[in-house]
Amino acid sequence: FIVTPYLGTLIAEKFGFNVLWVGTGILATIIAIAFYFIVPWLIKDKKELEIEG
């Protein structure tokens, strides 16, 4: 998105680069955990569609 560079600069200016990097790490960890659960669910749905079709 076009907002994220501005948001990152704003966070770095107001709170410092350490907060920006820690926040980025936390966000990346949450996304990785979400993918861990979502990808098998998507693969299961795809296999069910192949069996039916």
Residue frames as a rotation matrix with the C-alpha (Angstrom) as fourth column:
PHE 1
0.574 0.819 0.000 0.00
0.819 -0.574 0.000 0.00
0.000 0.000 -1.000 0.00
ILE 2
0.078 -0.508 0.858 1.04
0.417 -0.765 -0.491 3.57
0.906 0.396 0.152 -0.49
VAL 3
0.761 0.305 0.572 0.36
-0.345 -0.556 0.756 4.31
0.549 -0.773 -0.318 3.20
THR 4
0.876 -0.343 -0.338 2.97
0.480 0.693 0.539 1.95
0.049 -0.634 0.771 4.64
PRO 5
-0.122 -0.965 0.232 6.11
0.789 -0.236 -0.567 4.00
0.602 0.114 0.790 3.82
TYR 6
-0.110 0.166 0.980 4.53
-0.300 -0.946 0.126 7.03
0.948 -0.280 0.153 5.45
LEU 7
0.856 0.502 0.122 3.40
-0.286 0.263 0.921 4.98
0.430 -0.824 0.369 8.45
GLY 8
0.578 -0.720 -0.385 6.86
0.778 0.628 -0.006 3.44
0.245 -0.296 0.923 8.89
THR 9
-0.363 -0.704 0.610 8.52
0.464 -0.705 -0.536 6.84
0.808 0.089 0.583 8.72
LEU 10
0.217 0.549 0.807 6.03
-0.481 -0.659 0.578 8.25
0.849 -0.514 0.121 11.21
ILE 11
0.963 0.122 -0.241 6.63
0.115 0.620 0.776 5.40
0.244 -0.775 0.583 13.68
ALA 12
0.182 -0.974 -0.133 10.41
0.908 0.218 -0.357 5.73
0.377 -0.055 0.925 13.33
GLU 13
-0.340 -0.289 0.895 10.21
0.114 -0.957 -0.266 9.48
0.933 0.012 0.359 13.91
LYS 14
0.375 0.629 0.681 7.86
-0.593 -0.402 0.698 9.34
0.713 -0.665 0.223 16.91
PHE 15
0.924 0.136 0.357 9.07
-0.368 0.571 0.734 6.19
-0.104 -0.809 0.578 18.67
GLY 16
-0.001 -0.997 0.073 12.45
-0.826 0.042 0.563 5.30
-0.564 -0.059 -0.823 17.13
PHE 17
-0.076 -0.126 -0.989 13.77
-0.876 0.482 0.006 2.61
0.476 0.867 -0.147 14.85
ASN 18
-0.958 -0.269 0.098 13.88
-0.280 0.814 -0.508 -0.04
0.057 -0.515 -0.856 17.59
VAL 19
-0.326 0.920 0.217 10.11
-0.287 0.122 -0.950 0.15
-0.901 -0.372 0.224 18.01
LEU 20
0.276 0.397 -0.875 9.68
-0.938 -0.086 -0.335 0.01
-0.208 0.914 0.349 14.24
TRP 21
-0.449 -0.536 -0.714 11.83
-0.697 0.711 -0.096 -3.14
0.559 0.455 -0.693 13.94
VAL 22
-0.942 0.159 0.294 10.23
-0.122 0.656 -0.745 -4.86
-0.311 -0.738 -0.599 16.93
GLY 23
-0.044 0.989 -0.144 6.77
-0.522 -0.145 -0.840 -4.04
-0.852 0.038 0.523 15.58
THR 24
0.140 0.011 -0.990 7.74
-0.974 0.182 -0.136 -5.37
0.178 0.983 0.036 12.17
GLY 25
-0.814 -0.514 -0.269 9.05
-0.443 0.850 -0.285 -8.57
0.375 -0.113 -0.920 13.77
ILE 26
-0.681 0.644 0.349 5.86
-0.154 0.340 -0.928 -9.07
-0.716 -0.686 -0.133 15.76
LEU 27
0.243 0.793 -0.559 3.72
-0.771 -0.192 -0.607 -8.48
-0.589 0.579 0.564 12.68
ALA 28
-0.169 -0.391 -0.904 5.83
-0.878 0.476 -0.042 -10.94
0.447 0.787 -0.424 10.64
THR 29
-0.971 -0.190 0.142 5.51
-0.237 0.814 -0.531 -13.57
-0.015 -0.549 -0.835 13.38
ILE 30
-0.274 0.950 0.150 1.73
-0.326 0.055 -0.944 -13.18
-0.905 -0.308 0.295 13.49
ILE 31
0.327 0.370 -0.870 1.52
-0.928 -0.047 -0.369 -13.50
-0.178 0.928 0.328 9.70
ALA 32
-0.573 -0.612 -0.545 3.76
-0.684 0.723 -0.094 -16.60
0.452 0.319 -0.833 9.72
ILE 33
-0.868 0.320 0.380 1.55
-0.100 0.637 -0.764 -18.27
-0.487 -0.701 -0.521 12.34
ALA 34
0.110 0.954 -0.279 -1.55
-0.570 -0.170 -0.804 -17.40
-0.814 0.247 0.525 10.31
PHE 35
0.086 -0.147 -0.985 -0.03
-0.965 0.235 -0.119 -18.93
0.249 0.961 -0.121 7.17
TYR 36
-0.886 -0.455 0.087 0.84
-0.459 0.836 -0.301 -22.07
0.064 -0.307 -0.950 9.16
PHE 37
-0.552 0.753 0.358 -2.86
0.080 0.475 -0.876 -22.63
-0.830 -0.455 -0.322 9.81
ILE 38
0.257 0.735 -0.627 -4.38
-0.565 -0.412 -0.715 -21.21
-0.784 0.538 0.310 6.63
VAL 39
-0.326 -0.448 -0.832 -2.27
-0.945 0.161 0.284 -22.99
0.007 0.879 -0.476 3.98
PRO 40
-0.989 -0.006 0.147 -3.18
-0.012 0.999 -0.041 -26.56
-0.147 -0.043 -0.988 5.05
TRP 41
-0.210 0.977 -0.045 -6.84
0.157 -0.011 -0.987 -25.51
-0.965 -0.215 -0.151 5.17
LEU 42
0.212 0.245 -0.946 -6.61
-0.804 -0.507 -0.312 -24.16
-0.556 0.826 0.089 1.61
ILE 43
-0.704 -0.531 -0.471 -4.85
-0.702 0.618 0.354 -27.30
0.103 0.580 -0.808 0.36
LYS 44
-0.802 0.475 0.363 -7.53
0.209 0.792 -0.574 -29.48
-0.560 -0.384 -0.734 1.97
ASP 45
0.166 0.904 -0.395 -10.28
-0.183 -0.365 -0.913 -27.49
-0.969 0.224 0.104 0.23
LYS 46
-0.059 -0.259 -0.964 -8.48
-0.975 -0.191 0.111 -27.78
-0.213 0.947 -0.241 -3.11
LYS 47
-0.948 -0.317 -0.037 -8.16
-0.318 0.935 0.157 -31.56
-0.015 0.161 -0.987 -2.76
GLU 48
-0.444 0.864 0.238 -11.86
0.260 0.379 -0.888 -31.86
-0.858 -0.332 -0.393 -1.92
LEU 49
0.298 0.539 -0.788 -12.76
-0.589 -0.545 -0.596 -29.90
-0.751 0.642 0.155 -5.06
GLU 50
-0.461 -0.544 -0.701 -10.53
-0.887 0.308 0.344 -32.13
0.029 0.780 -0.625 -7.21
ILE 51
-0.937 0.151 0.316 -12.23
0.065 0.961 -0.267 -35.25
-0.344 -0.230 -0.910 -5.82
GLU 52
-0.053 0.996 -0.078 -15.72
0.157 -0.069 -0.985 -33.87
-0.986 -0.065 -0.152 -6.48
GLY 53
0.423 0.213 -0.880 -14.89
-0.692 -0.550 -0.466 -32.52
-0.584 0.807 -0.085 -9.94
